């Protein structure tokens, strides 16, 4: 199977793209991710493959406007890499753009700062 190259955009709730990456993969039908807050229902972030063949998957993750709830004790609000799918034993190809291997520097910095703020009590 041949590899395809996709541009991936990281889009905030305001519709602004804050980062871009190039992902080289064998995926034929890439899956973009919409982060849906399980507390307020807002789609607060999107990781979008720029492709006419993309389909959308919804990730249930607490947005940065919420502290979480009784089932969110291990999540960091607003964090892209804290959702349940990253705790699975095998990552699906659809989620590669948000893993450490493919995320652009801007996203890694954002995730680090969110995590450090929570862990250090800032």
N, CA, C and O atoms as CSV, one atom per row, in Angstrom:
chain,resi,resn,atom,element,x,y,z
A,1,UNK,N,N,0.846,-1.180,0.000
A,1,UNK,CA,C,0.000,0.000,0.000
A,1,UNK,C,C,0.894,1.247,0.000
A,1,UNK,O,O,1.915,1.288,0.687
A,2,UNK,N,N,0.510,2.228,-0.754
A,2,UNK,CA,C,1.318,3.444,-0.842
A,2,UNK,C,C,0.949,4.439,0.258
A,2,UNK,O,O,-0.135,4.387,0.839
A,3,UNK,N,N,1.880,5.333,0.517
A,3,UNK,CA,C,1.655,6.365,1.528
A,3,UNK,C,C,1.050,7.603,0.890
A,3,UNK,O,O,1.327,7.933,-0.263
A,4,UNK,N,N,0.213,8.282,1.674
A,4,UNK,CA,C,-0.361,9.560,1.253
A,4,UNK,C,C,0.056,10.614,2.253
A,4,UNK,O,O,0.282,10.324,3.428
A,5,UNK,N,N,0.154,11.828,1.779
A,5,UNK,CA,C,0.536,12.933,2.645
A,5,UNK,C,C,-0.660,13.863,2.811
A,5,UNK,O,O,-1.298,14.264,1.837
A,6,UNK,N,N,-0.953,14.200,4.086
A,6,UNK,CA,C,-2.079,15.070,4.392
A,6,UNK,C,C,-1.605,16.270,5.207
A,6,UNK,O,O,-0.668,16.172,5.999
A,7,UNK,N,N,-2.260,17.382,4.997
A,7,UNK,CA,C,-2.077,18.535,5.868
A,7,UNK,C,C,-3.124,18.412,6.961
A,7,UNK,O,O,-4.286,18.111,6.689
A,8,UNK,N,N,-2.707,18.646,8.195
A,8,UNK,CA,C,-3.606,18.583,9.337
A,8,UNK,C,C,-3.627,19.958,9.993
A,8,UNK,O,O,-2.574,20.517,10.301
A,9,UNK,N,N,-4.821,20.505,10.209
A,9,UNK,CA,C,-4.987,21.803,10.859
A,9,UNK,C,C,-5.506,21.603,12.280
A,9,UNK,O,O,-6.334,20.727,12.530
A,10,UNK,N,N,-5.020,22.410,13.192
A,10,UNK,CA,C,-5.431,22.385,14.599
A,10,UNK,C,C,-6.221,23.663,14.841
A,10,UNK,O,O,-5.651,24.753,14.876
A,11,UNK,N,N,-7.534,23.529,15.006
A,11,UNK,CA,C,-8.452,24.667,14.972
A,11,UNK,C,C,-9.140,24.857,16.333
A,11,UNK,O,O,-9.683,23.909,16.900
A,12,UNK,N,N,-9.109,26.088,16.844
A,12,UNK,CA,C,-9.715,26.407,18.137
A,12,UNK,C,C,-11.221,26.618,17.997
A,12,UNK,O,O,-11.766,26.574,16.894
A,13,UNK,N,N,-11.878,26.845,19.125
A,13,UNK,CA,C,-13.340,27.054,19.129
A,13,UNK,C,C,-13.739,28.283,18.334
A,13,UNK,O,O,-14.880,28.369,17.879
A,14,UNK,N,N,-12.827,29.244,18.150
A,14,UNK,CA,C,-13.151,30.453,17.390
A,14,UNK,C,C,-12.997,30.254,15.884
A,14,UNK,O,O,-13.317,31.149,15.102
A,15,UNK,N,N,-12.510,29.087,15.480
A,15,UNK,CA,C,-12.309,28.815,14.066
A,15,UNK,C,C,-10.912,29.161,13.576
A,15,UNK,O,O,-10.614,29.023,12.390
A,16,UNK,N,N,-10.056,29.610,14.487
A,16,UNK,CA,C,-8.697,29.989,14.120
A,16,UNK,C,C,-7.779,28.766,14.158
A,16,UNK,O,O,-7.782,28.006,15.126
A,17,UNK,N,N,-7.000,28.589,13.098
A,17,UNK,CA,C,-6.015,27.513,13.058
A,17,UNK,C,C,-4.760,27.980,13.788
A,17,UNK,O,O,-4.172,29.000,13.427
A,18,UNK,N,N,-4.346,27.227,14.826
A,18,UNK,CA,C,-3.179,27.638,15.616
A,18,UNK,C,C,-1.925,26.853,15.271
A,18,UNK,O,O,-0.833,27.188,15.728
A,19,UNK,N,N,-2.080,25.802,14.461
A,19,UNK,CA,C,-0.924,25.006,14.055
A,19,UNK,C,C,-1.287,24.177,12.831
A,19,UNK,O,O,-2.456,23.998,12.489
A,20,UNK,N,N,-0.245,23.683,12.192
A,20,UNK,CA,C,-0.421,22.870,10.998
A,20,UNK,C,C,0.667,21.804,10.993
A,20,UNK,O,O,1.792,22.052,11.427
A,21,UNK,N,N,0.326,20.624,10.500
A,21,UNK,CA,C,1.309,19.547,10.415
A,21,UNK,C,C,1.114,18.788,9.117
A,21,UNK,O,O,0.058,18.870,8.489
A,22,UNK,N,N,2.118,18.067,8.729
A,22,UNK,CA,C,2.028,17.177,7.588
A,22,UNK,C,C,2.147,15.755,8.117
A,22,UNK,O,O,3.105,15.417,8.813
A,23,UNK,N,N,1.176,14.938,7.785
A,23,UNK,CA,C,1.156,13.552,8.235
A,23,UNK,C,C,1.263,12.659,7.010
A,23,UNK,O,O,0.500,12.797,6.053
A,24,UNK,N,N,2.209,11.753,7.054
A,24,UNK,CA,C,2.408,10.794,5.968
A,24,UNK,C,C,1.942,9.436,6.469
A,24,UNK,O,O,2.486,8.901,7.435
A,25,UNK,N,N,0.935,8.886,5.807
A,25,UNK,CA,C,0.310,7.668,6.314
A,25,UNK,C,C,-0.291,6.848,5.177
A,25,UNK,O,O,-0.370,7.299,4.034
A,26,UNK,N,N,-0.706,5.647,5.517
A,26,UNK,CA,C,-1.387,4.785,4.552
A,26,UNK,C,C,-2.901,4.926,4.628
A,26,UNK,O,O,-3.627,4.223,3.926
A,27,UNK,N,N,-3.375,5.819,5.467
A,27,UNK,CA,C,-4.809,6.025,5.610
A,27,UNK,C,C,-5.393,6.503,4.283
A,27,UNK,O,O,-4.890,7.456,3.688
A,28,UNK,N,N,-6.443,5.847,3.824
A,28,UNK,CA,C,-7.122,6.254,2.600
A,28,UNK,C,C,-8.232,7.247,2.900
A,28,UNK,O,O,-8.431,8.213,2.163
A,29,UNK,N,N,-8.947,7.005,3.980
A,29,UNK,CA,C,-10.025,7.897,4.403
A,29,UNK,C,C,-9.680,8.437,5.788
A,29,UNK,O,O,-10.015,7.815,6.796
A,30,UNK,N,N,-9.015,9.586,5.845
A,30,UNK,CA,C,-8.580,10.128,7.137
A,30,UNK,C,C,-9.757,10.552,8.003
A,30,UNK,O,O,-10.792,10.984,7.496
A,31,UNK,N,N,-9.586,10.423,9.311
A,31,UNK,CA,C,-10.627,10.795,10.257
A,31,UNK,C,C,-10.203,12.029,11.035
A,31,UNK,O,O,-9.242,11.993,11.803
A,32,UNK,N,N,-10.929,13.121,10.829
A,32,UNK,CA,C,-10.703,14.331,11.598
A,32,UNK,C,C,-11.374,14.162,12.960
A,32,UNK,O,O,-12.265,13.328,13.117
A,33,UNK,N,N,-10.948,14.944,13.931
A,33,UNK,CA,C,-11.470,14.814,15.288
A,33,UNK,C,C,-12.099,16.120,15.736
A,33,UNK,O,O,-11.489,17.183,15.617
A,34,UNK,N,N,-13.315,16.042,16.251
A,34,UNK,CA,C,-13.974,17.189,16.868
A,34,UNK,C,C,-14.052,16.906,18.361
A,34,UNK,O,O,-14.632,15.901,18.775
A,35,UNK,N,N,-13.473,17.785,19.170
A,35,UNK,CA,C,-13.497,17.621,20.628
A,35,UNK,C,C,-14.777,18.230,21.176
A,35,UNK,O,O,-15.000,19.436,21.078
A,36,UNK,N,N,-15.611,17.381,21.751
A,36,UNK,CA,C,-16.931,17.735,22.247
A,36,UNK,C,C,-16.897,17.722,23.775
A,36,UNK,O,O,-16.562,16.703,24.379
A,37,UNK,N,N,-17.242,18.850,24.403
A,37,UNK,CA,C,-17.227,18.921,25.872
A,37,UNK,C,C,-18.432,18.185,26.429
A,37,UNK,O,O,-19.574,18.501,26.095
A,38,UNK,N,N,-18.177,17.219,27.265
A,38,UNK,CA,C,-19.261,16.428,27.831
A,38,UNK,C,C,-20.036,17.163,28.923
A,38,UNK,O,O,-21.001,16.627,29.467
A,39,UNK,N,N,-19.615,18.399,29.250
A,39,UNK,CA,C,-20.333,19.186,30.252
A,39,UNK,C,C,-21.219,20.270,29.625
A,39,UNK,O,O,-22.359,20.454,30.052
A,40,UNK,N,N,-20.706,20.988,28.618
A,40,UNK,CA,C,-21.497,22.080,28.035
A,40,UNK,C,C,-21.964,21.791,26.605
A,40,UNK,O,O,-22.818,22.508,26.082
A,41,UNK,N,N,-21.419,20.759,25.971
A,41,UNK,CA,C,-21.847,20.401,24.628
A,41,UNK,C,C,-21.157,21.165,23.507
A,41,UNK,O,O,-21.499,20.985,22.338
A,42,UNK,N,N,-20.194,22.012,23.842
A,42,UNK,CA,C,-19.503,22.801,22.830
A,42,UNK,C,C,-18.420,21.974,22.125
A,42,UNK,O,O,-17.712,21.192,22.759
A,43,UNK,N,N,-18.305,22.159,20.815
A,43,UNK,CA,C,-17.151,21.621,20.099
A,43,UNK,C,C,-16.063,22.669,20.258
A,43,UNK,O,O,-16.129,23.736,19.648
A,44,UNK,N,N,-15.057,22.367,21.081
A,44,UNK,CA,C,-14.080,23.376,21.491
A,44,UNK,C,C,-12.737,23.274,20.770
A,44,UNK,O,O,-11.893,24.157,20.921
A,45,UNK,N,N,-12.527,22.226,20.001
A,45,UNK,CA,C,-11.285,22.097,19.240
A,45,UNK,C,C,-11.514,21.092,18.125
A,45,UNK,O,O,-12.320,20.169,18.252
A,46,UNK,N,N,-10.789,21.288,17.030
A,46,UNK,CA,C,-10.849,20.356,15.901
A,46,UNK,C,C,-9.446,20.057,15.407
A,46,UNK,O,O,-8.598,20.945,15.319
A,47,UNK,N,N,-9.217,18.802,15.088
A,47,UNK,CA,C,-7.993,18.388,14.406
A,47,UNK,C,C,-8.465,17.888,13.055
A,47,UNK,O,O,-9.060,16.816,12.946
A,48,UNK,N,N,-8.193,18.678,12.028
A,48,UNK,CA,C,-8.835,18.483,10.736
A,48,UNK,C,C,-7.846,18.093,9.637
A,48,UNK,O,O,-6.898,18.824,9.348
A,49,UNK,N,N,-8.085,16.930,9.032
A,49,UNK,CA,C,-7.338,16.537,7.839
A,49,UNK,C,C,-7.891,17.347,6.673
A,49,UNK,O,O,-9.103,17.377,6.460
A,50,UNK,N,N,-7.024,17.995,5.926
A,50,UNK,CA,C,-7.449,18.738,4.743
A,50,UNK,C,C,-7.516,17.742,3.591
A,50,UNK,O,O,-6.519,17.469,2.923
A,51,UNK,N,N,-8.707,17.209,3.378
A,51,UNK,CA,C,-8.909,16.198,2.351
A,51,UNK,C,C,-10.398,16.097,2.064
A,51,UNK,O,O,-11.208,16.160,2.988
A,52,UNK,N,N,-10.773,15.940,0.802
A,52,UNK,CA,C,-12.200,15.759,0.495
A,52,UNK,C,C,-12.722,14.417,1.014
A,52,UNK,O,O,-13.933,14.214,1.094
A,53,UNK,N,N,-11.819,13.503,1.364
A,53,UNK,CA,C,-12.214,12.175,1.822
A,53,UNK,C,C,-12.334,12.066,3.340
A,53,UNK,O,O,-12.659,10.996,3.854
A,54,UNK,N,N,-12.074,13.165,4.074
A,54,UNK,CA,C,-12.098,13.075,5.528
A,54,UNK,C,C,-13.491,12.799,6.069
A,54,UNK,O,O,-14.489,13.275,5.529
A,55,UNK,N,N,-13.541,12.035,7.129
A,55,UNK,CA,C,-14.766,11.819,7.887
A,55,UNK,C,C,-14.487,12.316,9.300
A,55,UNK,O,O,-13.328,12.450,9.691
A,56,UNK,N,N,-15.532,12.589,10.066
A,56,UNK,CA,C,-15.355,13.170,11.401
A,56,UNK,C,C,-15.648,12.163,12.497
A,56,UNK,O,O,-16.605,11.392,12.418
A,57,UNK,N,N,-14.812,12.186,13.513
A,57,UNK,CA,C,-14.988,11.400,14.730
A,57,UNK,C,C,-15.107,12.389,15.881
A,57,UNK,O,O,-14.435,13.420,15.889
A,58,UNK,N,N,-15.953,12.081,16.844
A,58,UNK,CA,C,-16.130,12.955,18.003
A,58,UNK,C,C,-15.378,12.367,19.186
A,58,UNK,O,O,-15.523,11.188,19.509
A,59,UNK,N,N,-14.566,13.211,19.830
A,59,UNK,CA,C,-13.873,12.827,21.060
A,59,UNK,C,C,-14.545,13.563,22.210
A,59,UNK,O,O,-14.656,14.789,22.188
A,60,UNK,N,N,-14.985,12.825,23.199
A,60,UNK,CA,C,-15.631,13.426,24.368
A,60,UNK,C,C,-14.541,13.825,25.355
A,60,UNK,O,O,-13.905,12.967,25.968
A,61,UNK,N,N,-14.326,15.131,25.506
A,61,UNK,CA,C,-13.263,15.633,26.376
A,61,UNK,C,C,-13.695,16.955,26.994
A,61,UNK,O,O,-14.338,17.773,26.336
A,62,UNK,N,N,-13.341,17.161,28.253
A,62,UNK,CA,C,-13.739,18.368,28.981
A,62,UNK,C,C,-13.012,19.582,28.415
A,62,UNK,O,O,-11.793,19.556,28.249
A,63,UNK,N,N,-13.765,20.662,28.116
A,63,UNK,CA,C,-13.145,21.877,27.591
A,63,UNK,C,C,-12.488,22.672,28.719
A,63,UNK,O,O,-12.660,22.362,29.898
A,64,UNK,N,N,-11.743,23.690,28.338
A,64,UNK,CA,C,-10.996,24.483,29.318
A,64,UNK,C,C,-11.876,25.397,30.163
A,64,UNK,O,O,-11.372,26.083,31.052
A,65,UNK,N,N,-13.190,25.419,29.901
A,65,UNK,CA,C,-14.112,26.229,30.697
A,65,UNK,C,C,-14.647,25.463,31.914
A,65,UNK,O,O,-15.353,26.027,32.749
A,66,UNK,N,N,-14.303,24.175,32.004
A,66,UNK,CA,C,-14.856,23.332,33.064
A,66,UNK,C,C,-13.769,22.658,33.882
A,66,UNK,O,O,-12.662,22.410,33.402
A,67,UNK,N,N,-14.108,22.373,35.110
A,67,UNK,CA,C,-13.184,21.686,36.019
A,67,UNK,C,C,-13.293,20.178,35.891
A,67,UNK,O,O,-12.452,19.445,36.412
A,68,UNK,N,N,-14.300,19.722,35.216
A,68,UNK,CA,C,-14.520,18.289,35.133
A,68,UNK,C,C,-15.591,17.874,36.127
A,68,UNK,O,O,-16.135,18.710,36.848
A,69,UNK,N,N,-15.888,16.605,36.164
A,69,UNK,CA,C,-16.910,16.095,37.058
A,69,UNK,C,C,-16.418,14.848,37.756
A,69,UNK,O,O,-15.217,14.576,37.766
A,70,UNK,N,N,-17.325,14.089,38.339
A,70,UNK,CA,C,-16.908,12.918,39.108
A,70,UNK,C,C,-16.194,11.854,38.284
A,70,UNK,O,O,-15.414,11.072,38.828
A,71,UNK,N,N,-16.447,11.816,36.995
A,71,UNK,CA,C,-15.786,10.828,36.149
A,71,UNK,C,C,-14.576,11.399,35.421
A,71,UNK,O,O,-13.975,10.720,34.588
A,72,UNK,N,N,-14.218,12.635,35.726
A,72,UNK,CA,C,-13.134,13.318,35.029
A,72,UNK,C,C,-11.908,13.529,35.921
A,72,UNK,O,O,-11.130,14.456,35.692
A,73,UNK,N,N,-11.733,12.698,36.911
A,73,UNK,CA,C,-10.668,12.910,37.888
A,73,UNK,C,C,-9.256,12.800,37.317
A,73,UNK,O,O,-8.318,13.313,37.927
A,74,UNK,N,N,-9.075,12.155,36.180
A,74,UNK,CA,C,-7.733,12.059,35.610
A,74,UNK,C,C,-7.563,12.934,34.366
A,74,UNK,O,O,-6.507,12.905,33.735
A,75,UNK,N,N,-8.574,13.699,34.013
A,75,UNK,CA,C,-8.475,14.532,32.816
A,75,UNK,C,C,-8.005,15.943,33.157
A,75,UNK,O,O,-8.177,16.424,34.277
A,76,UNK,N,N,-7.418,16.576,32.179
A,76,UNK,CA,C,-7.005,17.969,32.293
A,76,UNK,C,C,-7.892,18.758,31.334
A,76,UNK,O,O,-7.807,18.563,30.121
A,77,UNK,N,N,-8.740,19.645,31.856
A,77,UNK,CA,C,-9.649,20.395,30.987
A,77,UNK,C,C,-8.912,21.133,29.868
A,77,UNK,O,O,-7.929,21.831,30.117
A,78,UNK,N,N,-9.396,20.972,28.637
A,78,UNK,CA,C,-8.804,21.641,27.492
A,78,UNK,C,C,-7.614,20.932,26.890
A,78,UNK,O,O,-7.016,21.427,25.935
A,79,UNK,N,N,-7.260,19.784,27.429
A,79,UNK,CA,C,-6.083,19.045,26.952
A,79,UNK,C,C,-6.490,18.079,25.842
A,79,UNK,O,O,-7.442,17.314,25.998
A,80,UNK,N,N,-5.774,18.116,24.728
A,80,UNK,CA,C,-6.075,17.249,23.592
A,80,UNK,C,C,-5.606,15.820,23.819
A,80,UNK,O,O,-6.182,14.884,23.265
A,81,UNK,N,N,-4.589,15.646,24.612
A,81,UNK,CA,C,-3.979,14.321,24.782
A,81,UNK,C,C,-4.434,13.619,26.052
A,81,UNK,O,O,-3.818,12.634,26.458
A,82,UNK,N,N,-5.486,14.095,26.681
A,82,UNK,CA,C,-5.954,13.503,27.926
A,82,UNK,C,C,-7.231,12.697,27.770
A,82,UNK,O,O,-7.828,12.303,28.772
A,83,UNK,N,N,-7.660,12.445,26.569
A,83,UNK,CA,C,-8.918,11.737,26.397
A,83,UNK,C,C,-8.708,10.228,26.507
A,83,UNK,O,O,-7.581,9.733,26.475
A,84,UNK,N,N,-9.816,9.518,26.638
A,84,UNK,CA,C,-9.784,8.074,26.849
A,84,UNK,C,C,-9.027,7.319,25.766
A,84,UNK,O,O,-8.368,6.322,26.061
A,85,UNK,N,N,-9.106,7.775,24.516
A,85,UNK,CA,C,-8.480,7.014,23.440
A,85,UNK,C,C,-6.966,6.964,23.573
A,85,UNK,O,O,-6.336,6.065,23.016
A,86,UNK,N,N,-6.370,7.896,24.288
A,86,UNK,CA,C,-4.919,7.859,24.461
A,86,UNK,C,C,-4.503,6.901,25.569
A,86,UNK,O,O,-3.319,6.592,25.702
A,87,UNK,N,N,-5.455,6.428,26.364
A,87,UNK,CA,C,-5.148,5.463,27.417
A,87,UNK,C,C,-5.375,4.033,26.939
A,87,UNK,O,O,-5.144,3.084,27.688
A,88,UNK,N,N,-5.820,3.877,25.714
A,88,UNK,CA,C,-6.038,2.539,25.167
A,88,UNK,C,C,-4.683,1.880,24.898
A,88,UNK,O,O,-3.660,2.558,24.801
A,89,UNK,N,N,-4.690,0.582,24.782
A,89,UNK,CA,C,-3.432,-0.132,24.562
A,89,UNK,C,C,-2.943,0.034,23.127
A,89,UNK,O,O,-1.747,-0.087,22.861
A,90,UNK,N,N,-3.838,0.305,22.225
A,90,UNK,CA,C,-3.445,0.464,20.823
A,90,UNK,C,C,-4.124,1.698,20.241
A,90,UNK,O,O,-5.352,1.773,20.199
A,91,UNK,N,N,-3.330,2.659,19.794
A,91,UNK,CA,C,-3.901,3.871,19.190
A,91,UNK,C,C,-4.366,3.589,17.771
A,91,UNK,O,O,-3.691,2.911,16.997
A,92,UNK,N,N,-5.521,4.119,17.455
A,92,UNK,CA,C,-6.008,4.007,16.084
A,92,UNK,C,C,-5.260,5.008,15.208
A,92,UNK,O,O,-4.830,6.056,15.689
A,93,UNK,N,N,-5.107,4.695,13.955
A,93,UNK,CA,C,-4.438,5.611,13.036
A,93,UNK,C,C,-5.118,6.968,12.978
A,93,UNK,O,O,-4.459,7.976,12.724
A,94,UNK,N,N,-6.413,7.011,13.206
A,94,UNK,CA,C,-7.160,8.265,13.124
A,94,UNK,C,C,-6.635,9.303,14.100
A,94,UNK,O,O,-6.756,10.501,13.848
A,95,UNK,N,N,-6.058,8.869,15.203
A,95,UNK,CA,C,-5.644,9.790,16.249
A,95,UNK,C,C,-4.154,10.129,16.195
A,95,UNK,O,O,-3.653,10.799,17.099
A,96,UNK,N,N,-3.451,9.698,15.191
A,96,UNK,CA,C,-2.026,9.997,15.088
A,96,UNK,C,C,-1.696,11.481,15.159
A,96,UNK,O,O,-0.696,11.830,15.785
A,97,UNK,N,N,-2.475,12.374,14.558
A,97,UNK,CA,C,-2.101,13.791,14.586
A,97,UNK,C,C,-2.065,14.413,15.975
A,97,UNK,O,O,-1.481,15.484,16.144
A,98,UNK,N,N,-2.669,13.779,16.969
A,98,UNK,CA,C,-2.623,14.354,18.309
A,98,UNK,C,C,-1.655,13.604,19.221
A,98,UNK,O,O,-1.563,13.918,20.408
A,99,UNK,N,N,-0.949,12.642,18.700
A,99,UNK,CA,C,0.037,11.940,19.510
A,99,UNK,C,C,1.357,12.687,19.461
A,99,UNK,O,O,1.567,13.545,18.604
A,100,UNK,N,N,2.229,12.358,20.371
A,100,UNK,CA,C,3.527,13.034,20.442
A,100,UNK,C,C,4.337,12.885,19.161
A,100,UNK,O,O,5.135,13.760,18.823
A,101,UNK,N,N,4.139,11.799,18.462
A,101,UNK,CA,C,4.913,11.531,17.257
A,101,UNK,C,C,4.637,12.526,16.126
A,101,UNK,O,O,5.546,12.858,15.364
A,102,UNK,N,N,3.402,13.002,16.009
A,102,UNK,CA,C,3.023,13.837,14.876
A,102,UNK,C,C,2.601,15.257,15.218
A,102,UNK,O,O,2.519,16.099,14.324
A,103,UNK,N,N,2.335,15.542,16.464
A,103,UNK,CA,C,1.852,16.879,16.820
A,103,UNK,C,C,2.935,17.926,16.582
A,103,UNK,O,O,4.096,17.697,16.921
A,104,UNK,N,N,2.573,19.075,16.001
A,104,UNK,CA,C,3.558,20.140,15.783
A,104,UNK,C,C,3.973,20.773,17.112
A,104,UNK,O,O,3.292,20.626,18.127
A,105,UNK,N,N,5.092,21.473,17.082
A,105,UNK,CA,C,5.666,22.074,18.274
A,105,UNK,C,C,4.671,22.976,19.012
A,105,UNK,O,O,4.640,22.976,20.242
A,106,UNK,N,N,3.864,23.738,18.280
A,106,UNK,CA,C,2.894,24.634,18.911
A,106,UNK,C,C,1.899,23.858,19.779
A,106,UNK,O,O,1.523,24.315,20.858
A,107,UNK,N,N,1.479,22.691,19.306
A,107,UNK,CA,C,0.527,21.867,20.053
A,107,UNK,C,C,1.213,21.221,21.249
A,107,UNK,O,O,0.628,21.141,22.330
A,108,UNK,N,N,2.441,20.761,21.068
A,108,UNK,CA,C,3.174,20.164,22.195
A,108,UNK,C,C,3.407,21.190,23.303
A,108,UNK,O,O,3.288,20.863,24.484
A,109,UNK,N,N,3.736,22.421,22.934
A,109,UNK,CA,C,3.907,23.492,23.933
A,109,UNK,C,C,2.595,23.753,24.661
A,109,UNK,O,O,2.575,23.881,25.885
A,110,UNK,N,N,1.503,23.831,23.914
A,110,UNK,CA,C,0.184,24.064,24.498
A,110,UNK,C,C,-0.160,22.967,25.500
A,110,UNK,O,O,-0.611,23.255,26.608
A,111,UNK,N,N,0.052,21.713,25.114
A,111,UNK,CA,C,-0.246,20.587,25.996
A,111,UNK,C,C,0.643,20.598,27.241
A,111,UNK,O,O,0.179,20.313,28.345
A,112,UNK,N,N,1.910,20.925,27.055
A,112,UNK,CA,C,2.829,20.989,28.190
A,112,UNK,C,C,2.391,22.061,29.190
A,112,UNK,O,O,2.368,21.815,30.396
A,113,UNK,N,N,2.048,23.236,28.693
A,113,UNK,CA,C,1.644,24.333,29.577
A,113,UNK,C,C,0.340,24.015,30.316
A,113,UNK,O,O,0.208,24.332,31.498
A,114,UNK,N,N,-0.617,23.395,29.632
A,114,UNK,CA,C,-1.868,22.994,30.299
A,114,UNK,C,C,-1.601,21.967,31.396
A,114,UNK,O,O,-2.138,22.066,32.500
A,115,UNK,N,N,-0.771,20.990,31.081
A,115,UNK,CA,C,-0.454,19.946,32.046
A,115,UNK,C,C,0.336,20.500,33.227
A,115,UNK,O,O,0.048,20.171,34.378
A,116,UNK,N,N,1.331,21.339,32.945
A,116,UNK,CA,C,2.151,21.905,34.010
A,116,UNK,C,C,1.310,22.783,34.929
A,116,UNK,O,O,1.506,22.768,36.144
A,117,UNK,N,N,0.379,23.546,34.365
A,117,UNK,CA,C,-0.465,24.423,35.173
A,117,UNK,C,C,-1.308,23.613,36.158
A,117,UNK,O,O,-1.475,24.005,37.312
A,118,UNK,N,N,-1.834,22.485,35.694
A,118,UNK,CA,C,-2.659,21.645,36.564
A,118,UNK,C,C,-1.793,20.915,37.595
A,118,UNK,O,O,-2.120,20.888,38.782
A,119,UNK,N,N,-0.707,20.335,37.141
A,119,UNK,CA,C,0.135,19.552,38.039
A,119,UNK,C,C,0.823,20.407,39.086
A,119,UNK,O,O,1.064,19.950,40.204
A,120,UNK,N,N,1.146,21.660,38.728
A,120,UNK,CA,C,1.826,22.547,39.672
A,120,UNK,C,C,0.855,23.416,40.462
A,120,UNK,O,O,1.263,24.189,41.329
A,121,UNK,N,N,-0.421,23.284,40.157
A,121,UNK,CA,C,-1.444,24.034,40.882
A,121,UNK,C,C,-1.520,25.502,40.522
A,121,UNK,O,O,-1.940,26.321,41.340
A,122,UNK,N,N,-1.122,25.844,39.320
A,122,UNK,CA,C,-1.147,27.257,38.888
A,122,UNK,C,C,-2.540,27.689,38.516
A,122,UNK,O,O,-2.747,28.840,38.131
